[in-house]
């Protein structure tokens, strides 16, 4: 059963990752790629997809196969974001001393805020998630306020 759950989770989660990665790869600049990341990471019409992540995280605590899949996919998301940040540092778009840690902080903020939207409905709005996460990323990466909006 663990393997079936892990496989189902991977199929759905990998579709979202593939969509984001593909669109980000076609972006003209790292700033554009980051805008795409925020638009595609937690799309407004896909509560069910994020619910799947929440379920997988809960199951990962007691199902090793789900934990391995969740960890692998989480690392891929972090890597995608980290590569984008590194590209922006290289071309001078971003100022960031530790792209790996910045990627983890941005992902963690997004995941936590998305959890509030999916699990609690009205506690935090989708507009709050977008506003707060992009503002935090702008501060994290030395961007002017509103660049990622």
N, C-alpha and C positions, 0 to 999 in steps of 0.2 A: 504494500500500500504506500509506503514511503516513496518508493521509486515512481509510482504512478503520480502522486501529488507533485513530486519534484519535477517530473517531465511536463506535466500540464502547466505548472507555474513557469517553467523555462520557455515554453512555446509562446505564451502570451507576453511575458515580460521581454523576451528577445525581440518581439515585433516592435514594441515601443522603443527599445534601444536602437534597433536598426533604423527606424524612421528618423529619430533624432540624429544619429550619427551620419546618415546619408544627407540630410538637409544641412547639417553643420559643415560637412565636407565641401559642399557646394558654395558656402558663404564666401563673400569677397574678402572679408577681413575677420580677425579674431573677435572684434566687437560685434559684428553681424552674427558670427557663429554663437556668441554668448546670448544674443537676443533670441536666436532660434532655440537655444537650449532652454531658456526660461519659458518660451511659448510652448514647447513640446514636452517638457518634463512632467508637468502635471496639467494636461489639457482639461478645460472646464467641462467637456462633455463625457469624460471618462472616469467618473467616480468608481465604476466597477473595476477598472484596471488598478487603481490605487488600493481598492479594497482587497484585491488579490495580493498585493504586496503586504498589506497589513496582516492578512491571514497567513501568508508565508512566514513573515517574521515571527508570528506567534507560534506556528508549528515548528519553526527552526529550533526552538528551545528544547524540543523533545524528539525531533525526527532528523537524524544525521544527514540523510539524503537531501532533505529540504534545506537544511542549514548549509550544506556544501553548495547547492545551487544558488541560494540567496546570497551567500558570500561572494561567489564568483560573479554574479550579475552586478552586485553592489560595487565590486572592484572595477568592473568594466565601466559603469557609469562614472565612478570617480576618475578613472583613467581618461575617459573622454573629456571630462571637464578640465582635468589637470593639463592635458595636451593643449587644449584651447587657451588656457591661462599662460602656459609656457610660450605658445606662439605669440600671444599678445605682449608678453614681456620681451621676447626677442625683437619684435618689430617696433617696440616702444609705446604700444597702445596702453599697456598695463604696467603698473609698478607693484611688484609683489616679491617679497623675499623668499617665500616658501609656497610655491604653487600647489604642491601636494596637500599641505595643511589647509590652504585656502579652499581647495576643491572639497575637502571633507567638511569644512565649516559651512560652505554654501549648501552642499547636499543635505547636511543635517538640519539646517534651518528650513529648507524646502520640505523635507520629509516631515518634520515636526509640525509645521504649519498646515501641510496637506492633511495630516492626521486629524487636526482639529476640524477642518472643513468636512472631511468624510465622516468622522465619528460623531461630531457634535452639531453639524449643520450650521447653526447661526452664531456660534461662539466667535469664530473668525470667518470673515468673508473671503471669497476668491479674490476680490479687489485688494484686501489686506495682504493676502499671500503674495500677490504680484508686487505690490508697492513695497512691502517690507523686505522681501527677498532681493529684489533688484537694488533697492537702496543699500542693503547690507553688502551686496556684491560690488556695487560702485565704490563704497568706502574701502572694502577689502582690496580692491584692485587699483585704487588711486584714480578713479574716474570721476568726472564732474557729475553732479546730481542730475538725474534725468536722462543720461546718455543711453541707458538700457531700456528706458520706457518705450 
